């Protein structure tokens, strides 16, 4: 076993990284509800999650077990993806009648069965769950990164080059190479199933987070106001100078290096903001809640937008269905603050409620015996 891989003690959940994720998911909701924010938040909001995943990667646990790492991410994401997407499929016709689904296509029972089956393999196609395209890309990207670590630690020696472990440098270089492959595929419009080309594209963000954690014992000590100011100014300059309008799903990443540059600058600013917010107990409690339930926010915020549209457009303004059924929202100029507030808070509360309900339900279920080979325990056995 590679000597650089050591057993890591279990760590309590970090409020700081929940805050970083909370800022990231807030940026995603902003990008989907505020036209004026799109150019800025699209430049970094997805990259934040890949960077955090790289930083929190447990090398001691998964360094030589890449399939375990992939399985852990799949176990975390797949049930929730299937749950939310299945709920949207089953409610599709109801959404159509209410007027919050603009597709105009009514599902038969056969349609629903087919779409439910596709959901099992991460191919849900519901408008309300449209933001969950990110889930299979994230799972695949995590698996590829874990494989990169395993490959590098297997083939490279435990030697050091100018204070850096050669195997870690090799893993980082391999991740950068995969990022270049992703850029080339996007530029040539070579799009793979499950958007695998995007999983290649984001590998440098994983590597950046992982290397920072391995070399800097306390990352918050590197977060300075003058650093955030410089990064913010450079971030805006690059966006304006190159007229960048990043949209990863559409393959809009500038010349490649520009996307990585503005995303990393944005990530630093997010981390500095998280360090500031961590000192504000009540505010940090709310935003860390967004980070903890970022999956639920991602899954539900489109649905919340459309509920707000029905209440505002149909009930208050008495608009026609052609107005309040626009997707992903209909009244950005008038009520974008409500989209942002409700689109983050309500899904987070729902996610918290589902988690507590799941724990209560699991506590009532019979437990298996420790050897895993016996029948379920019966009460009074």
C-alpha positions as a printed Julia matrix, in Angstrom:
381×3 Matrix{Float64}:
   0.0     0.0     0.0
   1.26    3.48   -0.82
   2.9     4.98    2.27
   1.29    8.36    1.65
  -2.17    6.92    2.17
  -2.89    6.95    5.87
  -5.99    6.14    7.82
  -7.99    9.3     8.48
 -10.07    9.75   11.63
 -13.78   10.31   11.13
 -14.6    14.01   11.06
 -17.72   15.81   12.28
 -19.73   17.59    9.63
 -18.1    20.92    8.8
 -20.31   23.99    9.02
 -17.77   25.9     6.93
 -18.1    23.56    3.95
 -21.87   23.46    4.38
 -21.75   27.24    4.11
 -19.67   27.03    0.92
 -22.19   24.61   -0.56
 -25.03   26.82    0.68
 -23.55   29.77   -1.19
 -23.15   27.56   -4.25
 -26.77   26.39   -4.27
 -27.93   29.95   -3.58
 -26.0    30.99   -6.71
 -27.73   28.24   -8.71
 -31.17   29.44   -7.61
 -30.15   33.03   -8.38
 -29.03   32.01  -11.84
 -32.37   30.36  -12.56
 -34.47   33.25  -11.28
 -32.56   36.5   -11.85
 -31.58   37.45  -15.39
 -29.09   40.07  -14.21
 -27.17   37.48  -12.16
 -26.71   34.85  -14.86
 -23.4    36.05  -16.28
 -21.81   36.08  -12.83
 -23.15   33.04  -11.02
 -23.02   30.68  -14.0
 -19.27   31.24  -14.1
 -18.65   29.35  -10.83
 -21.79   27.91   -9.23
 -21.36   24.31  -10.41
 -17.58   24.32  -10.0
 -18.05   25.01   -6.26
 -19.56   21.57   -5.7
 -16.81   19.71   -7.56
 -14.15   21.66   -5.66
 -15.75   20.87   -2.3
 -16.06   17.18   -3.23
 -12.34   17.14   -4.04
 -11.45   18.88   -0.78
 -13.53   16.46    1.3
 -12.24   13.37   -0.53
 -11.12   10.82    2.07
  -7.83    9.57    0.71
  -7.22    7.19    3.59
 -10.57    5.5     3.09
 -10.88    5.47   -0.68
  -7.38    6.06   -2.08
  -6.92    2.42   -3.04
 -10.65    1.63   -3.25
 -12.02    3.74   -6.11
 -15.09    1.56   -6.59
 -16.01    2.03   -2.93
 -15.85    5.8    -3.47
 -18.02    5.59   -6.57
 -20.47    3.3    -4.73
 -20.66    5.72   -1.78
 -21.59    8.62   -4.06
 -24.08    6.48   -5.96
 -25.65    5.33   -2.71
 -25.98    8.95   -1.6
 -27.43   10.37   -4.83
 -29.39    7.62   -6.58
 -32.26    7.07   -4.08
 -32.98   10.79   -3.83
 -32.8    11.25   -7.59
 -35.26    8.39   -8.16
 -37.56    9.65   -5.39
 -37.86   13.21   -6.67
 -37.94   12.42  -10.36
 -40.56    9.69   -9.84
 -42.71   12.11   -7.86
 -42.56   14.64  -10.71
 -43.48   11.96  -13.26
 -46.46   10.76  -11.22
 -47.65   14.37  -10.79
 -47.05   15.34  -14.43
 -50.7    15.29  -15.48
 -51.7    17.21  -12.36
 -49.11   19.88  -13.15
 -50.49   20.01  -16.67
 -54.03   20.67  -15.43
 -52.9    23.35  -13.01
 -50.91   25.06  -15.73
 -47.42   24.9   -14.29
 -46.12   22.46  -16.91
 -45.83   24.04  -20.34
 -45.08   20.82  -22.26
 -48.74   20.22  -23.12
 -48.18   16.45  -23.35
 -50.41   14.25  -21.23
 -48.92   10.97  -19.98
 -50.68    7.65  -20.31
 -50.0     4.86  -17.81
 -47.61    3.32  -20.33
 -45.73    6.61  -20.66
 -45.36    6.84  -16.92
 -44.04    3.3   -16.64
 -41.44    3.97  -19.34
 -40.33    7.24  -17.76
 -40.19    5.7   -14.3
 -37.99    2.96  -15.72
 -35.68    5.52  -17.31
 -35.38    7.31  -13.99
 -33.73    4.23  -12.5
 -30.77    4.78  -14.84
 -30.57    8.57  -14.31
 -32.51    9.42  -17.45
 -35.43   11.32  -16.01
 -36.76   13.96  -18.39
 -39.24   15.99  -16.35
 -39.17   19.78  -16.58
 -39.65   20.13  -12.83
 -36.59   18.01  -12.21
 -34.54   19.57  -14.97
 -31.82   20.82  -12.61
 -31.06   17.22  -11.64
 -29.1    16.68  -14.87
 -26.23   17.58  -12.54
 -26.59   14.41  -10.43
 -25.27   11.73  -12.84
 -22.49   14.08  -13.95
 -21.43   14.58  -10.32
 -21.53   10.84   -9.57
 -19.49   10.01  -12.68
 -17.05   12.84  -12.0
 -16.49   11.55   -8.46
 -15.88    8.05   -9.81
 -13.38    9.3   -12.38
 -11.53   11.34   -9.77
 -11.34    8.36   -7.41
  -9.98    6.28  -10.28
  -7.37    8.94  -11.04
  -6.14    8.86   -7.45
  -5.98    5.07   -7.42
  -4.15    4.93  -10.76
  -1.55    7.5    -9.74
  -0.88    5.96   -6.34
  -0.52    2.55   -7.94
   1.97    3.4   -10.69
   4.01    6.28   -9.2
   6.6     5.85   -6.42
   6.46    7.43   -2.97
   9.09    9.98   -3.91
   9.04   13.71   -3.42
   9.69   16.45   -5.94
  10.47   19.87   -4.44
   8.35   19.18   -1.38
   5.46   17.59   -3.29
   4.69   13.85   -3.33
   5.24   12.61   -6.87
   2.1    10.47   -6.8
  -0.05   13.46   -5.85
   1.48   15.56   -8.6
   0.77   12.72  -11.0
  -2.86   12.53   -9.92
  -3.24   16.29  -10.33
  -1.59   16.19  -13.76
  -3.89   13.37  -14.84
  -6.93   15.38  -13.69
  -5.73   18.4   -15.68
  -5.27   16.16  -18.72
  -8.83   14.9   -18.36
 -10.0    18.52  -18.11
  -8.24   19.27  -21.42
  -9.92   16.21  -22.95
 -13.29   17.56  -21.77
 -12.55   20.97  -23.31
 -11.56   19.45  -26.64
 -14.69   17.3   -26.73
 -16.86   20.35  -26.06
 -15.1    22.45  -28.7
 -15.57   19.66  -31.26
 -19.12   18.93  -30.07
 -18.28   15.34  -29.19
 -21.01   14.87  -26.59
 -21.14   11.59  -24.67
 -24.0     9.82  -22.92
 -24.79   11.04  -19.4
 -22.76   14.14  -20.37
 -19.57   12.26  -19.55
 -17.59   14.96  -21.34
 -18.61   17.34  -18.54
 -17.37   14.84  -15.94
 -13.96   15.07  -17.68
 -14.16   18.86  -17.87
 -14.52   19.36  -14.11
 -11.68   17.08  -12.96
  -9.26   20.0   -12.33
 -11.65   21.38   -9.7
 -11.53   18.07   -7.81
  -7.74   18.08   -8.02
  -7.5    21.7    -6.83
  -9.6    21.02   -3.74
  -7.77   17.79   -2.94
  -4.29   19.29   -3.33
  -5.16   22.32   -1.22
  -6.34   20.09    1.61
  -3.27   17.85    1.39
  -0.83   20.79    1.52
  -2.61   23.39    3.67
  -3.59   22.3     7.15
  -6.02   25.17    7.77
  -7.46   26.56    4.56
  -9.36   29.35    6.32
  -6.06   30.95    7.31
  -5.45   31.63    3.61
  -8.73   33.47    3.16
  -7.97   37.19    3.38
 -10.07   40.24    2.54
  -7.46   41.56    0.14
  -7.32   38.18   -1.57
 -11.1    38.15   -1.97
 -11.05   41.73   -3.26
  -8.35   40.94   -5.82
 -10.16   37.77   -6.91
 -13.48   39.62   -7.22
 -11.95   42.39   -9.33
 -10.17   39.9   -11.58
 -13.35   37.82  -11.84
 -15.41   40.77  -13.09
 -12.58   41.92  -15.36
 -12.3    38.55  -17.11
 -16.06   38.28  -17.59
 -16.3    41.78  -19.06
 -13.04   41.79  -21.04
 -13.74   38.49  -22.78
 -17.53   38.92  -22.78
 -17.88   35.54  -21.11
 -21.31   34.01  -20.68
 -20.52   30.63  -19.21
 -23.09   27.85  -19.52
 -21.49   24.44  -19.01
 -24.54   22.49  -20.19
 -24.51   24.4   -23.48
 -20.76   23.99  -23.94
 -20.07   27.69  -23.43
 -16.74   27.79  -21.57
 -14.89   30.54  -23.42
 -11.49   29.33  -24.57
 -11.37   26.75  -21.8
  -8.74   28.37  -19.6
 -11.06   31.32  -19.09
 -13.7    29.07  -17.56
 -11.23   27.54  -15.12
  -9.82   30.96  -14.22
 -13.13   32.66  -13.44
 -14.48   29.57  -11.66
 -11.47   29.32   -9.33
 -11.63   33.05   -8.63
 -15.33   32.68   -7.8
 -14.63   29.69   -5.55
 -12.1    31.7    -3.51
 -14.67   34.48   -3.05
 -17.29   31.92   -1.95
 -14.89   30.46    0.6
 -14.03   33.89    1.98
 -17.72   34.76    2.25
 -18.34   31.44    4.03
 -15.58   32.28    6.53
 -17.28   35.61    7.25
 -20.73   34.06    7.58
 -19.45   31.39    9.95
 -19.04   34.12   12.58
 -22.73   35.08   12.32
 -24.59   32.35   14.19
 -28.14   32.88   12.95
 -27.21   33.64    9.37
 -24.74   30.77    9.18
 -27.36   28.4    10.59
 -29.7    29.19    7.68
 -27.11   29.13    4.91
 -25.46   25.96    6.22
 -28.95   24.42    6.16
 -29.06   25.25    2.44
 -25.7    23.55    2.01
 -26.72   20.46    3.93
 -29.87   20.09    1.85
 -28.46   21.4    -1.42
 -29.67   18.27   -3.22
 -33.27   18.95   -2.18
 -32.98   22.58   -3.24
 -31.57   21.55   -6.58
 -34.38   19.04   -7.07
 -37.29   21.21   -5.93
 -36.57   24.85   -6.74
 -38.11   24.72  -10.23
 -41.29   23.3    -8.7
 -41.32   26.02   -6.04
 -40.89   28.66   -8.78
 -43.97   27.38  -10.58
 -46.05   27.26   -7.39
 -45.12   30.91   -6.81
 -46.08   31.68  -10.44
 -49.52   30.12   -9.99
 -50.14   32.06   -6.8
 -48.88   35.35   -8.22
 -49.91   35.11  -11.87
 -53.1    33.08  -11.72
 -54.56   34.08   -8.36
 -53.3    37.63   -7.92
 -52.86   39.01  -11.45
 -55.5    36.79  -13.12
 -53.09   36.19  -15.99
 -53.72   33.61  -18.66
 -51.98   30.24  -18.55
 -49.68   31.29  -21.4
 -48.1    33.8   -19.0
 -47.7    31.96  -15.73
 -46.75   28.62  -17.32
 -43.46   29.87  -18.77
 -40.44   27.88  -17.6
 -38.49   27.96  -15.33
 -40.29   31.05  -14.01
 -42.59   33.72  -15.39
 -42.14   36.93  -13.41
 -38.42   37.32  -12.81
 -38.43   41.11  -13.14
 -41.23   41.53  -10.59
 -40.74   38.91   -7.88
 -37.24   37.44   -8.21
 -36.56   37.92   -4.46
 -39.48   35.59   -3.69
 -38.12   33.0    -6.11
 -34.74   33.12   -4.42
 -36.04   33.08   -0.83
 -38.74   30.43   -1.26
 -36.69   28.43   -3.75
 -34.01   27.89   -1.12
 -35.91   27.85    2.18
 -38.87   25.62    1.33
 -36.85   22.78   -0.27
 -34.37   22.88    2.63
 -37.22   22.55    5.13
 -38.74   19.74    3.06
 -35.38   17.99    2.95
 -35.0    18.33    6.71
 -38.5    16.94    7.23
 -37.85   13.99    4.93
 -34.61   13.2     6.73
 -36.26   13.2    10.15
 -39.15   11.11    8.85
 -36.7     8.64    7.34
 -34.85    8.31   10.63
 -38.08    7.68   12.54
 -39.17    5.1    10.0
 -35.83    3.29   10.02
 -35.92    3.24   13.82
 -39.2     1.34   13.72
 -38.01   -1.27   11.25
 -36.66   -4.59   12.55
 -32.87   -4.89   12.44
 -30.8    -7.67   10.97
 -28.51   -9.7    13.17
 -24.86   -8.77   13.07
 -23.76  -11.73   10.92
 -26.21  -10.72    8.22
 -27.24  -14.32    7.63
 -30.16  -14.7    10.05
 -33.79  -13.89    9.6
 -35.18  -10.56   10.77
 -35.34  -10.26   14.52
 -38.78  -10.55   15.87
 -40.06   -8.62   18.8
 -39.59  -10.63   21.97
 -37.1   -13.05   20.41
